[in-house]
Amino acid sequence: MQFLRTAFWVVIAVALAFFCMANYVPVTVRLWGDMVMETKLPVLLIGAFLLGAMPFWIMARATRWRMKRRLESTERALVAATASAAPATPVTPATVTPPTLPDDTPSPLTPTGQA
């Protein structure tokens, strides 16, 4: 999957490089009032793209941060709930002793009662 992602970005970068080489012409942009900016066309287009993508990138980062905090909070609550529900001292086979039978009582494990 990492290979496909890398291949995709390489194709995008090569296409962008070819576009920039083919359209490297100066353009004049009129800003506010009598302010004029002269720049190359690829610089203007890439800058406009990044400026337009920035709000969505900030929104995605904020959503990711909020979801990460929510997941961590839920995990802490789950750990606290399972810790309080667990018994204080676990019963192990070494701590449980079987009941003892008197010597004259037949053992239930043998069919005739005689060992």
C-alpha positions as a LaTeX table, in Angstrom:
\begin{tabular}{lrrr}
\hline
Residue & $x$ (\AA) & $y$ (\AA) & $z$ (\AA) \\
\hline
Met1 & 0.00 & 0.00 & 0.00 \\
Gln2 & 2.89 & 2.34 & 0.76 \\
Phe3 & 4.23 & 1.72 & $-2.76$ \\
Leu4 & 0.94 & 2.83 & $-4.34$ \\
Arg5 & 0.85 & 5.99 & $-2.24$ \\
Thr6 & 4.43 & 6.82 & $-3.20$ \\
Ala7 & 3.75 & 6.10 & $-6.86$ \\
Phe8 & 0.68 & 8.36 & $-6.79$ \\
Trp9 & 2.64 & 11.28 & $-5.33$ \\
Val10 & 5.49 & 10.76 & $-7.81$ \\
Val11 & 3.02 & 10.91 & $-10.71$ \\
Ile12 & 1.46 & 14.09 & $-9.28$ \\
Ala13 & 4.90 & 15.70 & $-8.78$ \\
Val14 & 6.00 & 14.85 & $-12.33$ \\
Ala15 & 2.76 & 16.22 & $-13.80$ \\
Leu16 & 3.15 & 19.40 & $-11.75$ \\
Ala17 & 6.75 & 19.78 & $-12.91$ \\
Phe18 & 5.74 & 19.43 & $-16.57$ \\
Phe19 & 2.92 & 21.94 & $-16.08$ \\
Cys20 & 5.29 & 24.42 & $-14.47$ \\
Met21 & 7.86 & 24.08 & $-17.26$ \\
Ala22 & 5.23 & 24.52 & $-19.99$ \\
Asn23 & 3.57 & 27.57 & $-18.36$ \\
Tyr24 & 6.48 & 29.47 & $-16.84$ \\
Val25 & 5.31 & 32.87 & $-18.05$ \\
Pro26 & 4.99 & 36.10 & $-16.08$ \\
Val27 & 1.49 & 37.23 & $-15.13$ \\
Thr28 & 0.28 & 40.50 & $-13.66$ \\
Val29 & $-2.21$ & 40.33 & $-10.82$ \\
Arg30 & $-4.05$ & 43.44 & $-9.69$ \\
Leu31 & $-4.57$ & 43.37 & $-5.95$ \\
Trp32 & $-6.31$ & 46.10 & $-3.96$ \\
Gly33 & $-6.53$ & 49.49 & $-5.57$ \\
Asp34 & $-3.41$ & 50.30 & $-7.49$ \\
Met35 & $-1.29$ & 47.46 & $-6.06$ \\
Val36 & 0.07 & 45.20 & $-8.78$ \\
Met37 & 1.94 & 41.91 & $-8.31$ \\
Glu38 & 3.98 & 40.33 & $-11.07$ \\
Thr39 & 4.73 & 36.64 & $-10.63$ \\
Lys40 & 5.09 & 33.47 & $-12.65$ \\
Leu41 & 1.92 & 31.50 & $-13.40$ \\
Pro42 & 2.89 & 28.23 & $-11.61$ \\
Val43 & 3.77 & 30.14 & $-8.45$ \\
Leu44 & 0.39 & 31.87 & $-8.54$ \\
Leu45 & $-1.56$ & 28.64 & $-9.12$ \\
Ile46 & 0.30 & 26.60 & $-6.48$ \\
Gly47 & $-0.08$ & 29.45 & $-3.98$ \\
Ala48 & $-3.81$ & 29.72 & $-4.69$ \\
Phe49 & $-4.20$ & 25.95 & $-4.29$ \\
Leu50 & $-2.37$ & 25.91 & $-0.96$ \\
Leu51 & $-4.34$ & 28.91 & 0.30 \\
Gly52 & $-7.62$ & 27.20 & $-0.61$ \\
Ala53 & $-6.57$ & 23.84 & 0.88 \\
Met54 & $-5.44$ & 25.31 & 4.21 \\
Pro55 & $-8.92$ & 25.60 & 5.85 \\
Phe56 & $-9.74$ & 21.98 & 5.01 \\
Trp57 & $-6.35$ & 20.80 & 6.28 \\
Ile58 & $-6.87$ & 22.69 & 9.57 \\
Met59 & $-10.38$ & 21.23 & 9.90 \\
Ala60 & $-9.09$ & 17.69 & 9.27 \\
Arg61 & $-6.30$ & 18.10 & 11.85 \\
Ala62 & $-8.78$ & 19.44 & 14.43 \\
Thr63 & $-11.17$ & 16.53 & 13.82 \\
Arg64 & $-8.31$ & 14.03 & 14.09 \\
Trp65 & $-7.14$ & 15.62 & 17.36 \\
Arg66 & $-10.69$ & 15.59 & 18.78 \\
Met67 & $-11.23$ & 11.93 & 17.82 \\
Lys68 & $-7.86$ & 10.95 & 19.30 \\
Arg69 & $-8.77$ & 12.62 & 22.60 \\
Arg70 & $-12.17$ & 10.90 & 22.58 \\
Leu71 & $-10.58$ & 7.49 & 21.92 \\
Glu72 & $-8.02$ & 7.96 & 24.70 \\
Ser73 & $-10.78$ & 8.98 & 27.12 \\
Thr74 & $-12.82$ & 5.91 & 26.19 \\
Glu75 & $-9.79$ & 3.64 & 26.63 \\
Arg76 & $-9.11$ & 5.11 & 30.09 \\
Ala77 & $-12.75$ & 4.55 & 31.06 \\
Leu78 & $-12.58$ & 0.95 & 29.83 \\
Val79 & $-9.43$ & 0.27 & 31.83 \\
Ala80 & $-11.01$ & 1.80 & 34.94 \\
Ala81 & $-14.20$ & $-0.25$ & 34.49 \\
Thr82 & $-12.36$ & $-3.53$ & 34.02 \\
Ala83 & $-10.03$ & $-2.82$ & 36.95 \\
Ser84 & $-12.94$ & $-2.19$ & 39.33 \\
Ala85 & $-14.84$ & $-5.30$ & 38.15 \\
Ala86 & $-11.89$ & $-7.66$ & 38.64 \\
Pro87 & $-11.74$ & $-9.58$ & 41.96 \\
Ala88 & $-9.22$ & $-8.34$ & 44.52 \\
Thr89 & $-7.53$ & $-11.74$ & 45.01 \\
Pro90 & $-7.75$ & $-14.24$ & 42.18 \\
Val91 & $-8.45$ & $-17.84$ & 43.11 \\
Thr92 & $-5.70$ & $-20.13$ & 41.95 \\
Pro93 & $-5.62$ & $-23.93$ & 42.13 \\
Ala94 & $-2.76$ & $-23.80$ & 44.65 \\
Thr95 & $-4.87$ & $-21.91$ & 47.20 \\
Val96 & $-7.91$ & $-24.22$ & 46.98 \\
Thr97 & $-7.54$ & $-27.36$ & 49.08 \\
Pro98 & $-9.77$ & $-30.34$ & 48.38 \\
Pro99 & $-11.89$ & $-31.66$ & 51.23 \\
Thr100 & $-10.39$ & $-34.58$ & 53.10 \\
Leu101 & $-12.23$ & $-37.81$ & 53.72 \\
Pro102 & $-11.90$ & $-39.88$ & 56.88 \\
Asp103 & $-9.91$ & $-43.09$ & 56.45 \\
Asp104 & $-12.92$ & $-45.40$ & 56.77 \\
Thr105 & $-14.98$ & $-43.60$ & 54.11 \\
Pro106 & $-14.79$ & $-45.20$ & 50.66 \\
Ser107 & $-13.30$ & $-43.03$ & 47.94 \\
Pro108 & $-15.78$ & $-41.97$ & 45.27 \\
Leu109 & $-13.04$ & $-42.33$ & 42.65 \\
Thr110 & $-12.80$ & $-46.11$ & 42.84 \\
Pro111 & $-15.69$ & $-48.27$ & 41.64 \\
Thr112 & $-15.69$ & $-50.62$ & 44.59 \\
Gly113 & $-14.76$ & $-48.17$ & 47.25 \\
Gln114 & $-11.52$ & $-50.09$ & 47.95 \\
Ala115 & $-8.20$ & $-48.62$ & 47.02 \\
\hline
\end{tabular}
